[in-house]
Each structure stands twice: as structure tokens, then as C-alpha cells.
């Protein structure tokens, strides 16, 4: 769906290849920020000389190059040759390939639902119980990541199928440090503080938020991120899970409450640049521009980690603009939940090399090589935060490490007609003044029609 695509999954053409000469981006043994011992230990334990590993995934362009820079270390350590095929139609191609018996050894899934569907048809190989336990222990909020990669097999038994590697972060609020300093405002630590800050900015004569839901045919999706984050801050993770699978109806009181929590910010004329009426019509790519106006048209903008792509040219992150964690309520015992997305690695054709590659993804060096360039966040606790290419990525990585719960973008887990359809349009209706319960009931009617 669009939100995942906006985080860098999509591209424009098919590409296949391996490194021409297995060049290593960073020389082993040099630069102490890398965990070279993890690389050397893996290298000493695995010999795949003469074997070929095939991987298919969504990455093309810069993301493909970054992934290939990680693959180079696996090739160098094991002697294996890796052939990676990237496609902007990966989701369709992997269904065709697995059904035709021509699957790659490993598939990289941007959508957990697609992995779950293939697992239910017997096209994914369960990962080992040791790998499941490893993830619980070595990833922050480890059980969340195990749950994300666990699906029912063709016999209906739930098993661990997919290894999370390369995460994206949504639970962020962007702001201009100079504007906060001028206003005497501090970064809020709790949701109670965030709401108090919102009201204080209004009392001081300012407008606290810029919010835009416009996105062409996908208008409305930014509001789904708001609602999903609010679900995790007002209801249990288990309730969230039941919501995205429709085990509880869309108009359940917990969901209606989350929608109304979004409305607390978005439906108050004093809280939003342009007034509540501008929320649905303002393009999400234009909405952060108010942060940079002089005087500022707004002080805060909630959006995922990709939004700096739409900041004014030359904006220096950490100086000209910064972010903070979209906080949880101090008065609710729900920890520090994080909403995000990412990719999952599953074995679609088993081999010794495929299993070894999953083991390779457990090594800090597999994460650090990508961290040191750009575009990868990780919940791996043993990866060195100093390996991140800049302070912005490091701070985002720390948010992942501090998470007590991680949940994948909920609308991406729902059927397309809901998560990329009635949920989007329903949020536009809600932003325009329609009652939250009525909106939720309409969405549920659409879901019922699919059953």
C-alpha cells in the first residue's frame, strides 16, 4: 500500500544481479563501530563454496545497492554466490513463482499479509525454534517481532515463518528546535504533556499542528497512521491485533475512541493550520511546510520517518528540524508502543545456503553495514548505535530499541478494500465532520460485504 511504498519499497523496473566483484564497503577489522567479531565468527562457521542462493524482493535502485552491499559480506564469508532479483511488482511475481514451483530460495516481503497467505498455502518453510527464541531475546520488544512473522501453515498450525530485517518508523512528531526555543516549549514526554503543549501554543497565540490528508487517489491515508498510533496508546496490543483482523468490529468502542483521539487534534480549528476544514484537502507533502514559515504556521507535524524528503532543500536534520517520539499516556499501563513497517525474510525454497542467510541476518555486521550508509533501522539490541550514518537515524534507532511493543501499520494488514479503501475515505469523512461511530460503522459494513 501507499504508506509502505512511501517508505522506499517501490521502484520502477526489474533488476537482477550480484556484485561484479564482491567488493566490501567497509574493510573487515577497520573502524571499531562495526562488530567485526560477529563477521569473523560467522565466516569461520559456514562454508558454502560453489553454492548459489537466489533472493527475490521489492528493492531496486538505491535500496537494491544497499542490500547488495550487505550480501557482499555473506558471499565473502561463505563462498556462496547470491543472485538477487528486485521488482516493483514483487507482490504479484512471488505468487506466480511459488505457485509455479519456481520460487527463489528467499523472498523479502514488504507486506506481512502476503507472507501469511503463502504460508497458509504451504509455500513458506518454517524457521527453526532456535531462530524464534533468538528473536525474542535479541530484538527489542522481541515477542512483537516473533508475532509479526508467525502465521498458520496449510494445516492451520501457527508457526514462525518470517524474519524481520530493516524496519521503518511511524511514531514520530517533527518540529523546529528554534521555534520551540523561541516559544519556551519543551519536548513532551507523555501524551498528557503533548496535549497540554498543544493547548499552551494556542494560548500563546500560535497554531500547534500542521495536518494534511491529501494524496491524490490515496487521500486519507495519513489519518490511518494517527488512528493506529492512538489505538496502541489507548488499547492493548491484543485489541489492536483483533482490530486489524476484524475479530472485533471496526465500530468497537476501542476503535471509535482511537478515531476520536485523532479528532481531538485534527477537528479543532484552533489546533490546525488552516482550520479543521483544511485537513482533508491539504496535501500531505505540503503539510509540513508550515513548520518552516516565518512566523511559523504550526509547531508540530506527525509523520513517518520519510517526511524529510518533503522539507525545504538544504534542511539540516537535528539542527533546522528534528523529531520526537509520539508519546504514550503516562496514565495508561501500555508501555512505549511503536508503529512502523518494514520487510520480512522468508524461505520459499529451502537449502543450506538459505538457512545460513537467515543466520547471517542475526549477526550485528549484517545490520551495521546498512546502518552505516542510510535507510535501515533495526531493533537488534547487539547492533552498535554508533554505526548509524547520522544522529537522526541513531535517534530513530533508539526509539525502536526503547519500544515495549511494535506493531505493523494496521491498514497494511487489512484487506485492500478496507486498509486502502474505506478506511482512507472514512477518515476524510471524519475529518470533514462526520460522527466517528457512524464512520466506523460504514467501514465495518464494507468489511462485512467481503465475508
N, C-alpha and C positions, 0 to 999 in steps of 0.2 A: 504494500500500500504506500501511499504517498509519503507518509511520515518516515517509514523505513528508507524509502528511496531518497528522501531529502538528506538522510544521514550518510549518503555516499554509496549506496548499494548499486544504483542503476548506472548504466553507461550505454554506449551506442553501437557497439559492433562485437562480433565474435573474435576471440583471440585465443590462440593455443600456443603453448611453448614452455620451454625450460630455459634456464640461463645458458648462454652460449659457452661460458667457461667458469661456472660455479664460483664467481668472484664473491668474496666475503666482504660485506660492507664495513665491518669492523674487525680488525685483526685479532684473533684469539690471543689472550694473555695481556693485551694492551687495554688501558683505561679501566680503572678499578670500579667504575659504576656498573660494569657488567659482571654477571655471575659466571665467570668462565669455568669454574669447577663443575657446574651443572652440565656444561657443554662437554667437558673432557670426560666426565663420568659416563655420560650417555654414549659418547664416541667409543669408549673402552668396552661398553657392554653390548653393542649392537653391530653386527656385520651383515650388510645386505648387498654385498658386491654382486653385480650382474643382474640385480632385480630392478623392475620398473614399477613405479607407483603412479596410478592415474588419479587425478583430483579434478572435480568439476565444481564450479561455484559462480557467484554473481559478479566477481571483481574483474574490472577492466581498467585500463588507463593507469592512473597513479596508484590506485589501490592494488591493482594486479602487480605493479612493480614492487610495491612494498611487501606484498605477500611472497613474491619470488625471492626477495632479499632474505626472508626467513627460511624459505625452502632450501636456499643455498647451503645453509648450515646443516640441515638434515642430510643433504646429498654428500656434503664433505665428511660428515661424521660417520655415515653408514656405507657409502659407496653406491647407494641406490641412485637411479635416475628417476626424477619426478617429471611427469607431464601434466601440466595444468591447463584446463580449458575453461575460459571465462566467457560468460554470455549474458546479454541483457534480457534474454528470455530463458534464463536458467530454470525458473519455476516450471515452465512448460516442458523444457528439454529433459529434465531429470525424470519426470513422469513417463515420458516416451521411452527413455533409455532403460529405466528399471523394468518397465512393462515388456520391453523387447528382449530382455536378457543381456543387454549391452551396457550395463551400469559401470561407472568408474569405481575404483576401489573406495574412494571417499567423496562424499558430497558435502558442500558447505551451504547450509540453509540459512537464509535471512528471515525465514518465517517458521516458527515452531509448529504451526498448524500443518504445514506441508510435510515436515519430518514425521509428525504424528500420523498423518494419513498413510505415508509409505510404510511406517512401522506396522500399522494395522493390517496392511496387505502382505506383510512378510518380506518387504523389500529392504528392511534395515536389519543389521546384525547387532544384537545386544552387546553393550560394552561390559567389561568384567566387573565383578563385585568389588574388586580391589580399586578399580578406577572410580567407581561410585563413592567408596569410602574416602578415597584420596580427595575427591572434590569437596566432600563435606568438611574435611579437615583443613584443606589448603586454600579454599576460596572464602572470602568474607561473605557472611550470610550463606554459607555453603549449602544448606538444605534447599534454599531457594533455587540454586543453580541445578541441583540434582532434580528437583521437581520440574524445572523448565525442560530438562532433557529426558523425562520419563513419560512413556506412553504405553498404551495397550498394544500387545502384539496380536497376531491374527487369531490367537486363541482367547483373547480377552484378558491375558495376564499382563499386569503392568511391570515394565522393565526399564532399565536405564539405557537409552539409545544414543544420546547426543551430548557431545562435549562442547561447552561454551568457550569460545575464544574470540576476542575482540568485542568489547562491549561499548555501547553508546549510552549517553546520559541525558535525561529529560528534566529532572527535578532541579532546575536552575532558575534563578532570577538575576537578570542583568541590570547593571546600574552604572552611573558615572561617579567615581570616587570624589571628584572635585565638587559635584553637585551636593553629595551627601555632606561633605565637609562644610560647604557654604551654608547649608541648612541646619548644621549641627545634629545631623542624623547618624545613628549607628546601625550597623548591620544587625538585623533582628535574629535572635537565636531560637525563637519559638513562633508558632503560628499566632499565639496571642500577641506577641511583640509585633509581628508583621501587620496584623490588623490595627494595632494601636498606632504604628508608624503611618499607615495609610490615612487614618483619621487625623493624625498630627499634621501631615503635609497639607491636608485640606484646610485645617485650622490656620495654618501659616499662609494660606492664600495660593498654594500650589495645587497641581494635579498629580496624584501619585502614580497612575498607571497608563501605559500605552498597551492596548489590546486590539489585535486585528485578526479576523477570521477569514478574510478573503483569500481565495486560492483558486480562482477560475472554477472549473468543474468540481474541484475538491473543496470548495468553500465550506468552512465549518470545522475542519479537522483540528485546528489549534485548540478549540474548546474541548475536544475529547481528551487531550492531554491534561488540561485543567481538571476535568471531572475524574479522570483516572488517578491523578495525584491526590485529589481530595478524597476519593474512595479509600486510598491507603492511609489517609490521615484521620478518617472518621469511622472506619470499619476495619475489621480484622482482615489479614491476608486471605484467610479461608473464605470470607464473604466475597472478596474480590474475585477469587477463583471461581466461585459459584456464579457470580455475575457474568463473567466472560464466557461461561459455558451455558448460561441460561438455566442453571439449576435453581436459581432464584430469578423471578421475572424482572424485566427491566424497570418496572414501576414499583419494585420493592422499596419500602421506606428508606433503606440504606442507600439505594441509588438516587432516589429523589433528594435525600439530604445532601449527597455529594454534588448534584447538579445545582442545588440552591446555594451551596458553599461557593461555587463558581460565580453564581449570580450576585453574591454579596459584593464581589469585586467588580463584576462586569456590568451590572444593571443599575449602578448608581451614577447618575450624571456627573456628580462631583468627583468621582473616583477615576474617571476615564477621560483621556484626551479626546475631545470632540463630543463628549457625552455618550451615554449608553447607546444612543441611536447609531453612532459611528462604528461600533464594534463589529457588526456583521459585514459592513461594506468596506472597511479598511483592509487593504491587502496585507497579509502577514509579513511580507518582505519589506513593506514600507513602514509598518507599525513601530519598529524600534528607532526610527529617525527622530522622533520627538525627544528621545534621550539627549540627543546631540544639539538640539536647538538652543539658542541663547536669547532670552532666558529659556530654561528647559520647559518643554511642553508636558513632560512627565518625568518621573524619577525612577520608575521600575518597569521591567518588561520580562514576563515569564516566557521562556522558550528554551528549546533543547540546545545542545552544545554546538549545533551547526550555524546558529544565527549570526555569528560574527561575519559570515560571508556577505551579509547584507548591511554591515556597518559602513560608515564613510571610509573611503580609501585612505590608508595611512593610519587608521586607528591602531594604537598600540595596546594590546590586551594586558591587563594588570596595571596599566597606567591611565590611559584615556578611558578605558571601560573595564569593568570587572564583573564578577558574579558572586552569588552566594547560594547555598543550599536552600531550596524551598522548604521551610522548616515544618516540623511536626508540632502538634499540640503538646504543651507541657502537661495539660490536664487530662490527657488520654494515655493509656499504657500501651502504646503501639510502636515504641522504639523509634528508629530513624529509617523509615521506608524510602526506597529509591525506585523511581520509574525509569525504564530505559528500553533499549533494544539491543541488537547485536546479532552475531552469527553463531551457528551450531554445526559442529562437525560430526557426521555420522558415517559409519562404514556401510556402503551399499554393495560391496563385493569383497569378501574377506580375503586377507592374505597376511603373511608375516610382516610385510612392509606396512600395510595399513594399520595393523595393531601397533607397530613400532612408531608410526607417525603420531598416533594418539598419545603414546608415551612421551614422545618428543614435546608435545604441546604442554606437558606437565612441567617441563624444565623452565626455570626463570629466563634463560637466554632466549628461548623462543618468543617470549613476550618482550623482553628488553630490546631486542634488535629492532622491532617495530616501534616500540615506545620511544626510542631514541631518534626516530625520524618524525613521524606525525601520524595522527589518525587512529591510534589504538589506545583504548583504556582497558585496564584489567583489574579484576577482583582477586587476582593471585596474591596472596599475602607475602610470598617469598620473593616476588619481583621487587627490584630496588626502585623506590620512588625517584631517586636521583637520576635514573636512566631516562626519565621523560625529557622530551626535547625542550620544554619550556615550563615556566611556572604555572601557566594556565592549565596545561594538561596535567601537571603534577597535582594541582588543587582538585581537579575533577577526579583524578585517580584516587585521591584521598577520600573524597565523598563516597566513592564505591567501597573503599575499604572500611569506612565508618558505618556502612549500611547494616542494619539488622535484618532487613527484608529487601529483596529485589523482586520486582515483578515486571514482566514484559508488557510493552504497550498493549493495553487491553483491546483496543479496536482492531489491532492486527491479529488478535486471537479469535475474533468473532467472524461469523460468515460475512463474505464480502458485501452482501446486500444490507447488512447491519453496520459493520465496522467502517465500511467505505460507502455507505449509503444513508440509511435512515438516521443513524447516529449523527452524521455530519449535518444533514438537513434539519434534524430535530434541534440541534444546538443553535442553528441560525434562527429557528423559530423562537427558541427560548430567549436568545439574546434580544430578539425583537419584541419581547414582552409576553409571550405565551406562558401559561402556567407550567411549572416543572412536572407535576404529576401528569398533566394532560400530554405533554411532550413524551414522557417516558412510556405512557400507555400506548401512544401511537407507535412508538418504536417496537414495543412488545407485540403489537398486532402484526407488524411486518415480520417479526421473528416467528410468530405462531403460523403465519402463512407458509413458512418454509418447511414446516414439520410434516 
